[in-house]
C-alpha cells in the first residue's frame, strides 16, 4: 500500500513538473480546457495504455490521444516529448497538433487521418475516395498489387520532406515505418496524391542543444549521436544493432529506404528482413550487427557459420 501511494505521489510530482515545462515550450494558444474536447469512438490503442479516439475539438474533427497521468512515469516523459514535437514543428508532412488538455488525464488533439500507409500497402485504405487513394488509376490498390510508380514517388517525396524538416529542427524520429505514416483526406494538388504525414514522435531523440551550437550549423551535425535502442527492429539500421556503436540522423534514412522498398516491391509489404535472423544469431552466436549487415548485402551469408562483411 505504501509503495502504491509513493508511486502515485511520484507520478503527481512528475506531472506537475512536465506540465510546467510544456507551458513554457509550447504556444499558449494550444492549451485547451476539458470542455473544448469531446471524445467519440475508439479508433486505436496506443502504446503503454494510451488510447486514440475520434473526437471533436471546437467543432473540428480530430484524433485525440488520451493518457492517464497516474500511470508509468516513463510514459509521461515519452508523451511530453511527443507533444513538444507535435506542438513546435509545423509542416504539411508532419502530423499536426491542434491543442492539448492537461490535468489528471492528458488529451492531445491531432489532425485526423483515416488510414496509415500500412493500410494502403495491405490494400485496406479506408475513408478516402478511390481516385485520391491511387493518385492515378482511380482504383484502390488491392492486396497483392504494388503501388504505381507515380503514387510511390509521391509518398516517397512527402516522407523525405517530413524527415528533412524534422532533422533540420534537430530531431531524429527513430521509428519511421508504414504504421507511423498517416494518409490524410487532404490531397497534395501538385503531386496529385493524398497528403502523407509522419506521426508517433514518442521515440524521437532531441538533439536541439547540440545541433544549435555555433560549430554545428550544418545539419545534420555528425556529433549528434545516441546509444539508446528503441523503435521497431525490422527497420533498424546496422549501427542500431551494434549496441556498442552510436547512431544519429542516418538511422531515419535507412528506415526511409526500407519504406520505399516496401512501396516498390513486387509483393507489397516485403523487405529484406527474415525472422530467422534472430534464430541464426542466437544459435551460432554471430554478432547481431554483423548479421543484419550481411543479410542486407549478402543474404546467403546469414546462415553460414563465418560472416564475411562486404567492404562496401
C-alpha positions in Angstrom: 0.0 0.0 0.0 2.8 2.4 0.9 4.6 1.5 -2.3 1.5 2.3 -4.3 1.0 5.6 -2.6 4.6 6.5 -3.1 4.2 5.8 -6.8 1.1 7.9 -7.1 2.9 10.8 -5.4 5.9 10.5 -7.7 3.6 10.5 -10.7 1.8 13.6 -9.5 5.0 15.4 -8.8 6.4 14.5 -12.2 3.1 15.5 -13.9 3.3 19.0 -12.3 6.9 19.3 -13.5 6.3 18.2 -17.0 3.2 20.4 -17.4 5.2 23.4 -16.3 7.8 22.6 -18.9 5.1 22.2 -21.6 3.5 25.5 -20.8 6.9 27.1 -21.3 7.8 25.3 -24.5 4.5 25.3 -26.4 2.4 28.1 -27.8 -0.2 29.3 -25.3 -3.0 29.1 -27.9 -2.6 25.3 -28.0 -3.7 24.9 -24.4 -7.4 23.8 -24.2 -10.0 23.4 -21.5 -11.6 20.0 -21.0 -14.9 21.3 -22.3 -13.3 22.1 -25.6 -12.8 18.5 -26.4 -15.5 15.8 -27.0 -14.4 12.2 -27.1 -16.0 9.8 -29.5 -15.4 6.2 -30.7 -12.1 4.5 -30.0 -10.1 4.0 -33.2 -6.8 2.6 -32.0 -4.9 1.6 -28.9 -1.5 3.3 -28.4 1.5 2.0 -26.5 1.7 1.9 -22.8 -2.0 2.3 -22.0 -2.8 5.2 -24.3 -5.9 5.2 -26.4 -6.7 7.1 -29.6 -10.3 8.2 -30.1 -12.0 10.1 -32.8 -13.3 13.3 -31.3 -14.3 16.9 -31.8 -12.3 20.0 -30.8 -14.4 23.1 -31.0 -16.5 21.6 -33.8 -13.4 20.3 -35.7 -13.0 16.6 -36.2 -9.7 15.3 -34.8 -7.9 12.3 -33.3 -7.4 12.5 -29.6 -4.7 10.7 -27.7 -5.9 10.1 -24.1 -3.5 9.2 -21.3 -4.0 8.9 -17.6 -1.2 10.7 -15.7 -1.5 8.2 -12.9 0.4 5.5 -14.9 4.0 4.8 -15.5 6.5 7.7 -15.2 8.3 6.8 -18.4 5.1 7.0 -20.4 4.6 10.6 -19.1 8.1 11.6 -20.2 7.6 10.0 -23.6 4.2 11.6 -24.1 5.6 15.0 -23.1 8.4 14.6 -25.6 5.9 13.7 -28.3 3.8 16.7 -27.5 6.8 19.0 -27.8 7.5 17.8 -31.3 3.8 18.0 -32.3 3.4 21.4 -30.9 6.6 23.1 -32.1 7.0 21.7 -35.6 4.6 22.8 -38.3 4.9 21.0 -41.6 2.4 19.6 -44.1 4.1 16.2 -43.9 4.3 16.0 -40.1 1.2 15.3 -38.1 0.0 18.5 -36.6 -1.2 19.2 -33.0 -4.4 21.1 -32.8 -4.3 21.6 -29.0 -3.9 19.8 -25.7 -5.6 19.4 -22.3 -3.6 18.9 -19.1 -4.6 17.5 -15.8 -5.1 14.1 -14.4 -5.9 13.0 -17.9 -3.9 14.4 -20.8 -5.7 14.8 -24.1 -3.7 15.6 -27.2 -5.8 16.7 -30.2 -4.2 15.9 -33.6 -5.1 16.0 -37.2 -7.5 13.2 -38.1 -6.2 10.8 -40.8 -8.4 7.8 -41.5 -5.6 5.4 -42.7 -2.0 4.5 -42.5 0.5 3.7 -45.2 0.4 0.1 -43.9 -3.3 0.0 -44.6 -2.6 1.1 -48.1 0.2 -1.4 -48.6 -2.2 -4.1 -47.5 -5.0 -2.9 -49.7 -7.1 -1.8 -46.8 -7.1 2.0 -47.2 -10.3 3.4 -45.8 -12.0 6.8 -45.7 -10.6 8.0 -49.0 -12.1 8.4 -52.4 -10.7 5.9 -54.9 -9.0 8.5 -57.1 -7.4 10.0 -54.0 -6.1 6.7 -52.8 -4.2 6.0 -56.1 -3.4 9.4 -57.5 -3.6 7.9 -60.9 -5.6 4.8 -61.7 -8.8 5.7 -60.0 -8.9 2.3 -58.1 -7.9 1.3 -54.6 -4.7 -0.7 -54.6 -5.7 -4.2 -53.8 -3.9 -6.9 -51.8 -1.0 -8.3 -53.7 -0.7 -5.3 -56.1 2.3 -3.0 -56.0 1.9 0.8 -56.0 2.0 2.7 -59.2 5.4 4.4 -59.6 3.7 7.8 -59.6 2.0 7.2 -56.3 5.0 5.6 -54.7 7.1 8.5 -55.8 4.6 11.0 -54.4 4.6 9.2 -51.0 8.4 8.9 -51.0 8.9 12.6 -51.8 6.5 13.7 -49.0 8.2 11.4 -46.5 11.6 12.8 -47.5 10.2 16.3 -46.9 8.8 15.4 -43.5 12.1 13.8 -42.4 14.2 16.7 -43.7 12.1 19.2 -41.7 12.3 17.1 -38.6 16.1 16.7 -38.9 16.6 20.4 -39.7 14.9 21.2 -36.4 17.3 18.9 -34.5 15.1 15.8 -34.0 15.6 12.2 -35.1 12.4 10.1 -35.3 13.9 6.6 -34.8 10.7 4.7 -35.7 10.0 5.5 -39.3 7.7 2.7 -40.7 4.4 2.4 -42.6 2.4 2.2 -39.4 3.6 5.6 -38.4 2.8 7.2 -41.7 -0.7 8.5 -41.9 -2.7 9.2 -45.0 -4.8 12.4 -44.8 -8.0 13.1 -46.5 -6.4 16.2 -47.9 -4.7 16.0 -51.3 -1.3 17.4 -52.5 -2.5 19.2 -55.6 1.0 19.4 -57.1 1.7 15.7 -56.7 -1.9 14.6 -57.2 -1.8 12.2 -54.3 -3.1 12.1 -50.7 -1.0 14.0 -48.1 1.3 11.7 -46.2 2.1 12.7 -42.6 4.8 11.3 -40.3 3.4 10.6 -36.9 4.1 9.0 -33.5 7.0 11.0 -32.0 7.3 9.1 -28.7 10.7 7.7 -29.7 12.1 10.9 -31.1 15.6 12.0 -29.9 16.0 15.7 -29.3 19.4 16.9 -30.5 18.5 20.6 -30.5 21.0 21.5 -27.8 23.9 20.0 -29.7 22.6 20.9 -33.2 22.2 24.5 -32.3 25.7 25.1 -31.3 27.9 27.6 -33.1 30.2 24.9 -34.6 27.3 22.7 -35.9 25.5 25.0 -38.3 25.4 22.3 -41.0 22.6 19.8 -40.4 22.7 17.0 -39.5 25.8 17.5 -37.3 28.0 14.4 -37.1 28.4 14.7 -33.3 24.7 14.3 -32.6 24.8 10.6 -31.6 23.0 8.3 -29.2 23.4 4.8 -28.0 19.9 4.2 -26.8 17.8 1.5 -28.5 14.1 2.0 -29.3 11.7 1.6 -32.2 10.9 -1.3 -34.4 13.8 -3.9 -35.0 12.7 -4.6 -38.6 13.6 -1.0 -39.5 16.8 -0.7 -37.5 20.0 0.2 -39.3 23.1 -1.9 -38.8 24.5 0.7 -36.4 21.5 0.3 -34.1 22.0 -3.4 -33.8 25.6 -2.8 -32.8 24.9 -1.9 -29.2 28.3 -0.6 -28.6 28.1 1.9 -31.5 26.2 5.2 -31.6 23.7 6.3 -34.3 22.1 9.6 -35.3 20.2 11.2 -38.1 21.2 8.5 -40.6 19.0 5.9 -38.8 15.9 7.6 -40.2 17.4 7.4 -43.7 17.9 3.7 -43.5 14.3 3.2 -42.4 13.2 5.6 -45.2 14.9 3.3 -47.7 13.1 0.3 -46.4 9.7 2.0 -46.6 10.5 3.0 -50.2 11.4 -0.6 -50.9 8.1 -1.8 -49.5 6.2 0.6 -51.8 8.0 -0.6 -54.9 8.4 -4.3 -54.1 6.6 -6.8 -56.4 5.0 -8.2 -53.3 3.8 -5.1 -51.3 5.0 -5.0 -47.7 8.1 -7.1 -48.2 11.6 -6.0 -47.4 14.9 -7.9 -47.0 14.3 -9.0 -43.4 13.9 -12.5 -42.2 12.8 -13.5 -38.7 15.2 -16.4 -38.9 18.0 -13.9 -38.5 17.3 -13.8 -34.8 17.4 -17.6 -34.5 20.6 -17.7 -36.5 22.2 -15.1 -34.3 21.2 -17.0 -31.1 22.2 -20.4 -32.3 25.5 -19.5 -33.9 26.5 -16.6 -31.6 27.1 -14.3 -34.6 27.3 -10.6 -33.7 23.9 -9.2 -34.5 25.4 -6.1 -36.1 27.4 -8.2 -38.5 24.5 -10.5 -39.1 22.0 -7.8 -40.2 24.6 -6.0 -42.3 25.5 -9.3 -44.1 21.8 -10.0 -44.6 21.3 -6.8 -46.5 24.5 -7.1 -48.6 24.9 -10.8 -48.9 21.8 -12.7 -47.8 23.2 -16.2 -48.3 25.9 -15.5 -45.6 23.3 -15.2 -42.8 23.2 -18.9 -42.5 26.9 -19.5 -42.6 29.0 -20.1 -39.5 31.5 -17.4 -40.5 30.2 -14.0 -41.6 32.3 -12.0 -44.0 31.4 -8.4 -44.2 31.2 -6.7 -47.6 33.8 -3.8 -47.8 31.0 -1.8 -49.5 
